[in-house]
Amino acid sequence: MKDLHQLAAAPPPGATAAHGEKETLWTGATVNHWFVAPDHRPTFHVVTAGDPSNPVVLMAHGFPETWFAWHHQMASLSTDFFCVAFDLKGFGQSAHPTRHEANYDYAHCATEWLALIDHLDLRAFHLVAHDRGAVIADHFCALQGVGERVLSYVRMQQSGNRPHGEPRPPHELFASEDAVPIFADGPIAEIAYGAMPNPSGTPSITHGEIDRRDIDRMTVEIRHQGAAEGMSASFVSAGFDRELDDRMNGLFAAMTMPVLFLQGRFDPGQHPSEYETVTDEVADGTLEFIDAGHFLHLEEPALVSAAIERWISTIEGARR
C-alpha cells in the first residue's frame, strides 16, 4: 500500500473533503479522506480506516449510496483490518463525468477499478460489494490477474443465477435524463431507505429501520455537485437480463476465490428461493442470509459486520 499522502489529486468540483482530512463519525470511528487519480482515469474519492499494515478490505457501494454506506462496517472491521472504501465514478465526491464524456459500461468501470488498486498498490485484498457495486465487482474479478489478488469476495444483494424477481427497480427511468432532477432534489434517499413511501406504490425494499443519522448523511452524500448526473449515467448499461447472461457466460466461472453470497432475507425483489443453487456456480461458494431487506449493512449493521468479520477471519486463518 502506497503512502496516500503522496498520491494527492485535485478534488473534483463540489467535493467537500480535503486530501488527508480526518473525520470522526457519529459511531466514534475515525476515517481519512483521500483523492486519487490513476493515469488517464477519473479521480476517485477514497476513504480509509485502520492500520495499513493489516489485511486490506476493499469496499464498493451500490445505489443510492456512497462510501458512507460502509461506515458501520469500517468502524467494526478497522480494529483488525485496513478498510478502503471509495465512491464509484459518478457518485459522491468522485469524478462525475457525464454520459457523453465517459464510458459507464460496467466492464469498462471494472478496468478503472483495476487502475485504482494498481495506483494504490493494493496487491492482495478482500473485496466487499453491494448492489450495483457488485455488478462491477463481478467484471472486476474476471480481469486478468485480479482473481489472484482478491483473497475473498463478499457479494451482497445482487441477483445470482436466476432472474431478478419482481418488483424490479426502474432502470430505464434511472438511466434517462428525466432522473437527474429526481436525484438532485427529490427524496430518493428517503424512499430507498424506507423513511417515506414510494409514490409508485411498490413495497419498500428495506425491512429494518435505518438510523435517521445515516439517512440524513446519505442525502447529503448523494447530492454533491454533479452526482445526480453521474448516478443517472451509471445506469446506461444496466439490465438484469444482460447481467445474468454475463454471469452465466463467464463471470461466475472467473470467481476462483472463496465467495460469500450475503443476502437480506426480506428484500421483496430478491427472494431467498432465487439463491438456492447460486453457490454451484463458483468454485468455492457460501450462502448466508441476514434478517434484513436490501440495505442489510445499514438495517442490521452489527449482524452484517459480524458476518463479514467471521468470513474474512476464517480466510485469513487458513492463509497463515
PyMOL commands that set and color helices and strands:
alter all, ss='L'
color gray80, all
select helices_A, chain A and resi 4-7+67-77+106-120+132-141+171-175+179-185+188-192+212-221+227-233+240-251+272-275+278-281+296-299+301-319
alter helices_A, ss='H'
color red, helices_A
select strands_A, chain A and resi 22-24+30-36+44-49+56-60+82-86+125-130+150-156+259-264+285-290
alter strands_A, ss='S'
color yellow, strands_A
deselect
rebuild
show_as cartoon
